[in-house]
């Protein structure tokens, strides 16, 4: 993980403060980036939980992938994201694979608490 005072951590904190103005796609991209960098802030994850659930398979899968990568267990949020994925089950296989990977990584079964 990066040092707590890194530029990436400060950018993640800024994204958390501005989360209400971000689209689902923008938030998905922020989550992907911070997960790749190993940055995890409570403020950002709280902002994610407070946002509306994305409605596209790509965004829901990216949210799930980021949660899995950061090992962030949020069963209710994961269940809601999985519902979006199920509505788009005929979508691109890589998005469905990312969603399933996240469930496996988080050892999440729908309905877990």
N, C-alpha and C positions, 0 to 999 in steps of 0.2 A: 504494500500500500504506500501511497505517496505521503510525504510529510504533511502534517495538518495545515501548515501555512503555505502550501504550494499554490501556484497560480490556478491549477485545476480545481483545487478545493474552494478557492475564492470564487471562481466562475460557477461552480455548483451551487454555492450559497447565493450568488446573484440570481441564478435560474430559479432557485426556490422562492426568492422574494418576488420574482416577476412571473411566477407560474400561472397566475390567473389570466395573464395576457397571452400565454402561449397556446397555440393550437395543439391538438392531440399529436399531430405529426412532429411538431417542434419538440414537444415534451418527450416523445419516443426517441428522437435523435439525441436529446440531452441525456436521457437515461442510458442509451447505447454508449455514448462517449464516456460518461463517468464510470460506467461498468468496465469498459475497456481500460481505463486509466487506474482502476482500483480505488476510486474515490467513493466514499459513502458518507452522506451527511444525514442526520436525523431530520433536519429542516427540509431537505429535498424530498425525502421519502414521505414526510407528512404532507408536503405540497402535492405530491403525486396522488396520495390517498384522498385528498380533498377535491381533486379534479374530477370532471366527468369521465366516465370510461370511454376510451376510444371506440369508434364504431366500425373501423376497418380491420380486416384480418391482419394486415401488415403491421399496423400500429399496436394492436393487442398482443401480437406475437413478440414484437420488439419490447414492449413493457415486460412481458413474461420472461423473455431472454435476459433482460437486465436484472430482474429480480433473482433469477436463478444464478446468474454470474456473481451477483453481490451477496448471494445467500440470505436474501431478505425474505423472511417468512411473513406473509400477510394473507392468511387463508381466505378471508372474505373477498379481498381485492382479486386474488388469484382466481377464485371461483367466478367472479363477475367477468374477468378477462377471458376465462375459458368459455363462458356462455357466448361471448362474441365470436370466438373461434369456432364454436359448434354451429353457429348460424351461417358461417362461411366455410363449412367443411369441404365444399367442393373447390376451394381456392387453391392457391399455389402450395404445393407440397412442402416447400422449404419453410413456409410460415407455420404450417401445422407441425412440422418436425421441431422447430424452435420452441413452440408451445409445449409439446410433449417432453422435450429435453428439460425445459424448466421444471415441469412437474416432477420428473425423475430426479433432478438435482435437488429440488426442495423436499423430496419424498412427500409430495402432496397428492392427496386423493380428494377429488371433489367432495365437498361437505366436511372436510377436516376442520377442526377448530384448534 
